[in-house]
Amino acid sequence: MTVKKHVLKDQFKKQVHNPIYDRMIKQVVKEQQHPIFIFTMFKTKNHYYAYLALNAGIDDTGTIYRYSKKEKRMSSIGQTSNDEHVVAIKEITR
């Protein structure tokens, strides 16, 4: 699979330019072989996250990822099942 030219927009339909989001998209395209998926990226105050659901509409199981700026890649931090929805992610800092 390859990344086609795309325009990212936020929840207010405003265009977003962010190299971290571009890296996240490229990682998913490189690692996934499923042509049908939902991929949602979002940023909290200090971190970037993504939600990936494969076989969208058939199976709503999904994986939540956290992007590491240091490693420049995403790592899985949890999964959802068909009847669960991600409502919030609370960041815990030490």
C-alpha positions, 0 to 999 in steps of 0.5 A: 500500500502507498500513501496518496496525497492527502489533506488532514483536517481537525474537528473544526474542518481546519487544515492541519500540517504536522510532520508527526501525523505524516510519520504516523500515517506512513507507519500504518500504511507500511505495517498494515495489509488491510485495505479497509480501516479507520485511523484517527489521530489526536493530540493531548497536551504532551502526546500524540495518539492514534486509534486503528480499527481494521475491517471497519464495519465488519469487526469494530475491534481496535487498537490504541497507539501512543507515538514516541517522539524519541523513537519516532514511531507508534506503540500499542497501549491498548485494545478495544472490543466490539462493544467498547468505545474510547471516551478519554485518555488520561495522561499520568505524569510523574 
